[in-house]
Amino acid sequence: MGEGNTAGYVIVFFVVGVLVMIITLLALSFQRLESDEIGIVYDTIQKHLGSEVKQEGLHIGPVGFVFIKFPSVFKTLGYTDLTCLDKDGVPIVLDVAFQYLARPSDLHRIVMEFRDHENYVNVLTTAGEAAMHEACSKFNTSEFQSARALFTEEVRETLSLRFNDLSSDITDLQVNDITKPPAYERAVRDKEAARENIQVAENERPRQLTQARTTLREAETQAQIAINKAQSDARIAISRAEAEAAAITNEYQTEADTYATIIQSQGLTTEGFLAYMGVRAIGSSKNPVYAGVMAPAKTSYLGEKA
Ligand SMILES: *[C@@H]1O[C@H](CO)[C@@H](O)[C@H](O)[C@H]1NC(C)=O
């Protein structure tokens, strides 16, 4: 190996080294942006942020620069289990998603303020949550049931306002689910069931009333029948009693008349008649009569009769 050869190697090494360096520097000066990205040049050595917003493609810049990249298309931000309190203080669980896009014209300001996309999204997420809480607090529990479209509109407006302050636009908003606490749902169901029961009872009322009136009328009719029967029985009893009384009176009258005739025709005195009656009483008696005294003439007998 000669001197010339050694010098040749050094030159070759040098040239190769320079080439590698140039290629490395060139490589460090090129950065690519994808079709769904925009970016701002940041010189990591000079610590300088460019002002121009770059679009998709391969870009050359100062050695060691990077792109601070942001999406150039709408991205989705979603909340699946966000609990907020409504106007009544009842916890409501929301499942909400929406699409947002950082305004490219404001990108420089955004990067100055929030450094990078990740940080920016964190701030947006917090702002979105705050917007949700704000919208929630404007509605009472029954309005969550009855005015869901209004709530969606309120969320959209509140979100748009807050995101506008952060240089982001909102497109679609999906309120996928609004869940109220189980106890509240239960109470609503119970109330509904009670309302139905009341309705059933109210529907039943005319029928029950008719039934009750029918029963009352039947009872009244039965009572009238009983009264009529009692009155009729009473009349019959009275008639019968009167007839019996008349018959008895008649019988005695006939007897009295007969005795009067006897007294007259026989010319009897009172004593004589009583004696006659005594004889007749003994004669018509079925049992033996022990007549040791002048029984028919007894004054007490007269008294008893009178
Ligand atoms: C809810 O708000 C609506 C409208 O403001 C109102 O009409 C309704 O009475 C409220 N309901 C309750 C339970 O407070």
The ligand as an ORCA input file, in Angstrom:
! r2SCAN-3c Opt
* xyz 0 1
  C     -90.728     22.630     33.756
  O     -90.600     23.797     32.979
  C     -91.759     24.115     32.212
  C     -91.432     25.291     31.317
  O     -90.615     26.214     31.975
  C     -92.914     24.397     33.148
  O     -94.086     24.684     32.417
  C     -93.145     23.205     34.015
  O     -94.148     23.477     34.975
  C     -91.856     22.797     34.733
  N     -92.111     21.543     35.423
  C     -91.751     21.327     36.687
  C     -92.090     19.986     37.237
  O     -91.158     22.161     37.346
*
